[in-house]
Amino acid sequence: MEPIRTNTYLTVIASMMVNAVVFGFGAIAILSIPALAGYAKFLLPAWIVLSFVVAPFIARRIAPRMRLRYWRRREERNAHGL
């Protein structure tokens, strides 16, 4: 069995946090807009599913930036004036 890569771990961890933020953003929007509040019983479950689907894709973009070597390379480029 092949060990799981570090980027996969970071993606899973970031996905949970991104899911919470995306869900919170949508839930606040649905519940605070009067035109949408009437349909909340349909929109909230749909938003939950959508946040679970979208979160891994956003987290996959964030995960490499959570590694120290990304920041080290970035600082080296800035030091050389690139």
C-alpha positions in Angstrom: 0.0 0.0 0.0 1.3 3.4 -1.0 1.6 6.1 1.7 -0.6 9.1 1.4 1.3 12.2 0.2 1.6 15.3 2.3 -0.3 17.4 -0.2 -3.3 15.0 0.2 -3.3 15.4 3.9 -3.1 19.2 3.6 -5.9 19.2 1.0 -8.2 17.2 3.3 -7.4 19.5 6.3 -7.9 22.6 4.2 -11.1 21.2 2.6 -12.8 20.9 6.0 -12.0 24.5 6.8 -13.0 25.7 3.3 -16.2 23.8 3.6 -17.1 25.6 6.8 -16.4 29.0 5.3 -18.3 28.3 2.0 -21.3 26.9 3.9 -21.3 29.8 6.3 -21.2 32.4 3.6 -24.1 30.7 1.7 -26.2 30.1 4.8 -25.9 33.7 5.9 -26.8 34.9 2.4 -29.8 32.5 2.2 -31.1 33.4 5.6 -30.5 37.1 5.5 -32.0 37.9 2.1 -35.8 38.0 2.5 -36.5 36.7 -1.0 -34.4 33.6 -0.4 -35.5 33.0 3.2 -38.9 31.7 2.1 -37.1 28.9 0.2 -34.6 28.2 2.9 -35.9 24.6 3.4 -34.9 23.8 -0.2 -31.9 26.1 -0.6 -30.0 25.1 2.6 -29.7 21.4 1.8 -28.7 22.3 -1.8 -26.1 24.7 -0.4 -24.7 22.0 1.9 -24.2 19.6 -1.0 -22.7 22.4 -3.1 -20.3 23.3 -0.4 -19.1 19.7 0.0 -18.6 19.5 -3.8 -16.8 22.8 -4.2 -14.6 22.7 -1.1 -12.0 20.1 -2.3 -11.4 22.0 -5.5 -10.7 25.3 -3.6 -8.6 23.4 -1.0 -6.5 21.8 -3.7 -5.5 25.3 -4.7 -4.7 26.3 -1.1 -2.8 23.2 0.0 0.5 23.8 -1.8 0.7 27.2 -0.2 0.5 25.6 3.3 4.0 24.1 2.8 7.1 25.8 4.1 9.1 25.2 0.9 6.5 27.3 -1.0 7.3 30.3 1.2 11.0 29.7 1.2 11.1 29.7 -2.6 9.0 32.8 -2.7 11.3 34.7 -0.3 14.3 33.6 -2.4 12.7 35.0 -5.6 11.9 38.3 -3.8 15.5 38.5 -2.5 16.8 38.2 -6.0 14.4 40.9 -7.3 12.3 38.6 -9.5 
